[in-house]
Amino acid sequence: MKITEADGAVTFDVLVQPRASRVKVGPVHDGRLKVSVTAPPVDGEANAAVIEVLAKRVGVARSAIEVVAGASSRRKTVRITGVARAAIAALALLAPGCEAQSGTINLDLTTAPGSTLLASVTHLRLTLVDHGVVEDTMQNASGGFDLSISLTATGDGDHLLLEGFDTEENLIATGSSPPFLLSPTEAHIVIYVAPPMSIGAAPVKLAPVRSGISGVILPYGAVFVGGRDAGGAPSDAVAIYNDYDHTLAGGLPNPIKRADFAIAATTANGVLMFGGTGADGNPVSTVQLFDTTVQPAGAYTTIGEQPSFARAGEIAVPIGNDHFLLTGSPPAEYAGGQLAPRSEV
C-alpha cells in the first residue's frame, strides 16, 4: 500500500465497504486500505463515516481529513493533515500491501534510568484492553522475556496494559502502550515500566539542561520548547518526545528565544506559543505556530505581533477546538488564528 507524505499531510487510497455489519479498518486489498462502515452510500453519509473512523484511528480532528478523489466511488483517495512523523507509528500499521489477517507487535521494555525493577519481575501479563485478550509470559533462561505478540488483524484500535509480578506473584510493575491498530503488519512499541501508581524519570533527558520550559501533550507524545539555559538566558531549543519508543528528537530551533511562555496544542498537531520572556529580558509579543508535521524537524509560522498582549508566566487554557483563553492582563482569547481581548473570564 502506497502512502505519500508531503506538505504536512499523508495521502493514501482506501476501499470503502458501506452498509457493513460493523465498523472495521483493514485489511489491505489491491493496494487500498479497506474501511468498512455501517452508513449507506447516500448523500455523502459513507464518506462522513469513513472520515470519522479514520479520525479516531489516527488521532486527529475530522476536519483534518478529506476525500480528495472518488467521492462517489468505493475506491477513494484520502488526505490527512497534521500527522507527524512520530505519529506514523500508528498510521504505519496501515502500510503493508498484503492480504494477511494477522499482525505482530514486537515489544521492548524501558524504565527510569538506574532502575532495577525489571530484575525482580519473573512473570509478565499483557492485556489487550478493549478486546479482553490476555497473554502471560514467564522469564526465559537468559533472564529476559519473549515479547512478540501475534494478533488478529481486525482493523480496530486498542492498547496494551502490562503487569509485572515477582516470584510470589505480587504486582510490582505496570505499564501501558500508546494506542495502535490491529492491522496485518509488524510493529515495534516500547513500553515504559514503573512501580504501580508511581511517578518516575523518563528514560531520556533534555539537552541542553534548562529551566522554565514550556511543554504540551500531543497524540504521539509531547513537545518541550524554550526555557532558560544554565546561564539564565532564554533558549531556542525544541525537543519532541515519542511515546511509541520513548526517544527524544530535536526540533528546528525557535527563531525567537523565549522562556516562561504559554503553550497550546492544535488539533492538527501544531504548537502555539504566546508571550514569555525574550532574550532582551522583556515580555515577548509575537504569537507563533510550530508545525510538528513538517519534515524533517518542523516549521514556524508567525501568527502576528500583539504588543498589547506581551506577557510572561501565563498559561493557555483550552476552551474548544483550537480555541484558547490566555491568562494575564488583559485576558485574551485565541480563535480562528486571531488573538483578541476577552472581556469576561
C-alpha positions as CSV (number, residue, x, y, z in Angstrom):
1,M,0.0,0.0,0.0
2,K,1.4,3.4,-1.0
3,I,1.4,6.3,1.4
4,T,2.5,9.7,0.1
5,E,3.7,12.3,2.6
6,A,4.0,16.0,1.6
7,D,3.3,19.4,2.9
8,G,2.4,18.2,6.4
9,A,-0.1,15.6,5.2
10,V,-0.3,12.0,4.2
11,T,-2.3,10.7,1.2
12,F,-3.4,7.1,0.6
13,D,-6.1,5.0,-1.2
14,V,-9.0,3.3,0.6
15,L,-11.6,0.8,-0.5
16,V,-14.9,1.5,1.3
17,Q,-17.5,-1.1,2.2
18,P,-20.8,0.7,3.0
19,R,-23.7,-0.9,4.9
20,A,-21.2,-3.2,6.7
21,S,-22.4,-5.1,9.8
22,R,-19.7,-3.3,11.9
23,V,-17.1,-0.7,11.6
24,K,-13.7,-2.1,10.6
25,V,-10.4,-0.8,9.3
26,G,-8.3,-3.3,7.1
27,P,-7.0,-5.4,5.7
28,V,-5.3,-4.1,2.5
29,H,-6.8,-5.1,-0.9
30,D,-5.0,-4.3,-4.1
31,G,-3.0,-1.5,-2.5
32,R,-6.0,0.1,-0.8
33,L,-6.9,0.1,2.9
34,K,-10.3,-1.4,3.3
35,V,-12.6,0.7,5.5
36,S,-16.0,-0.9,6.5
37,V,-18.7,1.5,7.7
38,T,-22.3,0.9,8.6
39,A,-23.5,4.0,6.9
40,P,-25.2,3.8,3.4
41,P,-23.6,5.3,0.3
42,V,-26.3,8.1,0.2
43,D,-25.8,11.9,0.4
44,G,-22.2,11.6,1.5
45,E,-23.0,9.5,4.6
46,A,-20.4,6.9,3.8
47,N,-17.7,9.5,3.2
48,A,-18.5,11.2,6.5
49,A,-18.4,7.8,8.3
50,V,-15.0,7.0,6.7
51,I,-13.6,10.3,7.9
52,E,-15.0,9.7,11.4
53,V,-13.4,6.2,11.6
54,L,-10.0,7.3,10.3
55,A,-10.0,10.4,12.6
56,K,-10.5,8.1,15.6
57,R,-7.9,5.6,14.5
58,V,-5.2,8.2,13.6
59,G,-6.0,10.6,16.5
60,V,-6.8,13.8,14.5
61,A,-9.9,16.0,14.2
62,R,-12.4,15.1,11.4
63,S,-11.6,18.5,9.8
64,A,-8.0,17.3,9.2
65,I,-9.3,14.6,6.8
66,E,-10.7,15.0,3.3
67,V,-11.7,12.7,0.5
68,V,-9.6,14.1,-2.4
69,A,-10.7,11.6,-5.1
70,G,-13.5,9.1,-5.6
71,A,-16.2,10.9,-3.5
72,S,-18.9,8.9,-5.2
73,S,-16.9,5.7,-5.6
74,R,-16.0,2.9,-3.3
75,R,-12.4,3.5,-4.3
76,K,-11.3,6.8,-2.8
77,T,-8.2,8.7,-2.1
78,V,-7.9,10.2,1.4
79,R,-5.7,13.1,2.6
80,I,-4.9,13.5,6.3
81,T,-3.3,16.7,7.6
82,G,-1.4,17.0,10.8
83,V,0.0,13.5,11.1
84,A,3.6,14.0,12.4
85,R,6.3,11.6,11.6
86,A,6.3,10.3,15.2
87,A,2.6,9.6,14.9
88,I,3.3,7.5,11.8
89,A,4.0,4.7,14.3
90,A,0.2,4.3,14.4
91,L,-0.5,5.1,10.8
92,A,2.3,2.8,9.5
93,L,0.3,-0.1,10.7
94,L,-1.9,0.5,7.6
95,A,1.1,0.3,5.3
96,P,1.7,-3.2,4.0
97,G,0.1,-4.2,0.8
98,C,-0.8,-7.8,1.7
99,E,-3.8,-9.9,2.4
100,A,-2.6,-11.2,5.8
101,Q,-5.2,-11.5,8.5
102,S,-2.8,-11.3,11.5
103,G,-0.2,-8.8,12.7
104,T,2.7,-8.9,15.0
105,I,3.7,-6.5,17.7
106,N,7.3,-6.6,19.0
107,L,7.6,-5.1,22.4
108,D,10.6,-3.8,24.4
109,L,10.5,-2.5,27.9
110,T,12.2,0.5,29.4
111,T,12.4,2.0,32.9
112,A,13.7,5.1,34.7
113,P,17.5,5.5,34.5
114,G,19.2,3.3,37.1
115,S,16.1,1.3,37.9
116,T,16.5,-2.4,38.8
117,L,12.7,-3.0,38.8
118,L,12.7,-5.5,35.9
119,A,15.3,-7.7,37.6
120,S,12.7,-8.6,40.2
121,V,10.0,-9.4,37.6
122,T,9.6,-13.1,36.8
123,H,6.1,-13.1,35.2
124,L,4.5,-10.6,32.8
125,R,0.9,-10.3,31.8
126,L,-0.1,-8.4,28.7
127,T,-3.8,-7.5,28.3
128,L,-5.2,-6.1,25.0
129,V,-7.6,-3.9,27.0
130,D,-10.6,-3.3,24.7
131,H,-10.6,-6.8,23.3
132,G,-10.0,-8.6,26.6
133,V,-7.2,-10.7,25.3
134,V,-4.7,-11.8,28.0
135,E,-1.3,-13.3,27.4
136,D,1.1,-14.4,30.1
137,T,4.8,-15.0,29.7
138,M,7.4,-16.2,32.1
139,Q,11.1,-15.2,32.4
140,N,13.2,-17.2,30.0
141,A,16.5,-18.9,30.7
142,S,18.5,-15.8,29.9
143,G,16.5,-13.7,32.4
144,G,14.5,-11.8,29.8
145,F,11.1,-12.1,28.3
146,D,9.9,-13.1,24.8
147,L,7.6,-10.2,23.9
148,S,6.4,-10.8,20.4
149,I,2.6,-10.9,20.1
150,S,0.5,-12.1,17.2
151,L,-2.9,-10.6,17.0
152,T,-5.9,-11.0,14.7
153,A,-6.0,-8.0,12.2
154,T,-9.5,-6.7,12.9
155,G,-8.6,-3.1,12.0
156,D,-9.8,-1.9,15.4
157,G,-7.8,0.3,17.7
158,D,-6.6,-0.8,21.1
159,H,-3.7,-0.6,23.6
160,L,-1.8,-2.9,25.8
161,L,-1.7,-3.0,29.6
162,L,1.4,-4.6,31.1
163,E,1.7,-6.1,34.6
164,G,4.8,-7.5,36.1
165,F,4.9,-9.9,39.1
166,D,7.7,-11.1,41.3
167,T,8.3,-14.7,42.4
168,E,5.4,-14.5,45.0
169,E,3.1,-13.1,42.3
170,N,3.0,-9.7,43.9
171,L,2.2,-6.9,41.4
172,I,5.4,-4.8,41.3
173,A,5.4,-3.2,37.8
174,T,2.9,-1.7,35.4
175,G,3.0,0.0,32.1
176,S,0.8,0.8,29.1
177,S,1.3,1.2,25.4
178,P,0.0,4.1,23.3
179,P,-3.0,3.3,21.0
180,F,-2.4,1.3,17.9
181,L,-4.3,-0.5,15.1
182,L,-4.8,-4.3,15.0
183,S,-3.6,-4.5,11.4
184,P,-1.8,-7.0,9.2
185,T,1.7,-5.8,9.7
186,E,4.7,-5.9,12.1
187,A,5.1,-3.1,14.5
188,H,7.6,-2.2,17.3
189,I,6.5,-0.5,20.5
190,V,8.4,0.3,23.7
191,I,6.5,0.3,27.0
192,Y,7.7,2.3,30.0
193,V,7.5,0.2,33.2
194,A,7.4,1.5,36.8
195,P,6.0,0.5,40.2
196,P,2.2,0.8,40.3
197,M,0.8,4.3,41.0
198,S,4.3,5.9,40.9
199,I,6.0,8.8,39.1
200,G,9.4,8.2,37.7
201,A,12.0,9.8,35.5
202,A,11.8,9.3,31.7
203,P,14.5,7.1,30.2
204,V,15.9,10.1,28.3
205,K,17.0,13.6,29.4
206,L,16.5,17.0,27.8
207,A,19.7,18.6,26.4
208,P,20.8,21.2,26.9
209,V,19.8,21.4,30.6
210,R,17.3,24.2,31.1
211,S,14.5,25.5,33.4
212,G,11.3,27.5,32.7
213,I,10.5,25.1,29.8
214,S,7.0,25.1,28.2
215,G,5.6,21.8,27.2
216,V,2.4,20.4,25.8
217,I,1.0,16.9,25.1
218,L,0.4,15.7,21.5
219,P,-1.3,12.5,20.4
220,Y,2.0,10.7,19.9
221,G,4.0,12.2,22.8
222,A,4.9,15.7,23.9
223,V,6.9,18.8,22.8
224,F,9.2,20.8,25.0
225,V,10.2,24.3,23.9
226,G,12.4,27.1,25.1
227,G,13.2,27.7,28.7
228,R,16.3,29.2,30.3
229,D,19.8,27.7,29.9
230,A,22.3,27.2,32.7
231,G,23.3,30.8,32.5
232,G,19.7,32.0,32.8
233,A,19.3,33.1,29.2
234,P,16.2,32.2,27.2
235,S,16.7,29.2,24.9
236,D,15.7,28.4,21.3
237,A,15.8,24.6,21.9
238,V,13.0,22.3,20.9
239,A,12.6,18.6,21.9
240,I,9.9,16.1,20.7
241,Y,9.2,13.1,22.9
242,N,7.9,10.0,21.1
243,D,5.5,7.9,23.2
244,Y,5.9,4.9,20.9
245,D,9.7,4.3,21.5
246,H,10.4,6.8,24.4
247,T,13.1,8.7,22.5
248,L,13.7,12.5,22.1
249,A,14.2,14.1,18.7
250,G,15.4,17.7,18.3
251,G,13.1,20.1,16.6
252,L,14.0,23.1,14.5
253,P,15.4,25.8,16.8
254,N,12.9,28.6,17.6
255,P,13.8,31.9,15.8
256,I,12.6,33.6,19.0
257,K,14.4,32.7,22.2
258,R,11.9,32.7,25.0
259,A,11.1,31.3,28.4
260,D,8.1,31.1,30.7
261,F,5.6,31.3,27.9
262,A,2.1,30.0,27.3
263,I,1.9,27.0,25.0
264,A,-1.1,25.1,23.5
265,A,-1.6,22.2,21.0
266,T,-3.9,22.5,18.0
267,T,-6.0,19.7,16.5
268,A,-3.5,19.4,13.6
269,N,-0.5,18.7,15.8
270,G,0.6,22.3,15.8
271,V,2.1,24.1,18.8
272,L,1.0,27.7,19.6
273,M,3.3,29.9,21.6
274,F,2.2,33.1,23.4
275,G,4.3,35.6,25.3
276,G,7.2,34.7,27.5
277,T,10.4,36.5,28.3
278,G,12.7,37.2,25.4
279,A,16.5,37.4,25.0
280,D,16.4,41.1,25.9
281,G,14.6,40.3,29.2
282,N,11.3,41.9,28.1
283,P,8.0,40.2,27.5
284,V,7.5,38.8,24.0
285,S,4.6,40.0,21.9
286,T,4.9,37.6,18.9
287,V,2.4,34.7,18.6
288,Q,4.0,31.7,16.8
289,L,2.8,28.4,15.4
290,F,5.2,25.4,15.3
291,D,4.1,22.8,12.9
292,T,5.4,19.4,14.0
293,T,4.2,17.6,10.9
294,V,6.7,19.3,8.5
295,Q,9.8,17.2,7.7
296,P,12.4,16.9,8.9
297,A,12.2,19.0,12.1
298,G,9.1,21.1,12.0
299,A,8.5,24.7,10.7
300,Y,7.5,28.0,12.3
301,T,4.8,30.5,11.2
302,T,4.4,33.9,12.8
303,I,0.7,34.5,13.6
304,G,1.3,38.1,14.3
305,E,2.7,40.8,16.7
306,Q,0.4,41.6,19.6
307,P,2.2,44.2,21.7
308,S,-0.8,44.7,24.0
309,F,-0.7,41.0,24.9
310,A,3.0,40.8,25.7
311,R,3.3,38.8,29.0
312,A,5.3,36.1,30.7
313,G,4.5,33.3,33.1
314,E,0.9,32.8,31.9
315,I,-1.0,29.8,30.6
316,A,-3.2,29.0,27.6
317,V,-6.4,27.2,28.7
318,P,-8.3,25.2,26.0
319,I,-12.0,26.1,25.8
320,G,-12.8,24.4,22.4
321,N,-11.1,23.0,19.3
322,D,-8.2,25.3,18.5
323,H,-9.8,27.8,20.9
324,F,-7.8,29.0,23.9
325,L,-8.1,31.5,26.8
326,L,-4.8,33.3,27.6
327,T,-4.4,34.3,31.2
328,G,-2.8,37.6,32.2
329,S,-3.8,41.3,32.0
330,P,-5.7,41.9,29.9
331,P,-7.2,38.4,29.4
332,A,-7.0,37.3,25.7
333,E,-8.8,34.8,23.5
334,Y,-7.3,32.9,20.6
335,A,-9.6,31.5,17.9
336,G,-9.5,31.3,14.1
337,G,-5.9,32.4,14.0
338,Q,-6.6,35.6,15.9
339,L,-5.7,36.8,19.4
340,A,-8.3,39.3,20.8
341,P,-9.2,40.8,24.2
342,R,-11.5,38.7,26.4
343,S,-13.9,40.9,28.4
344,E,-15.2,38.1,30.7
345,V,-13.4,35.2,32.2
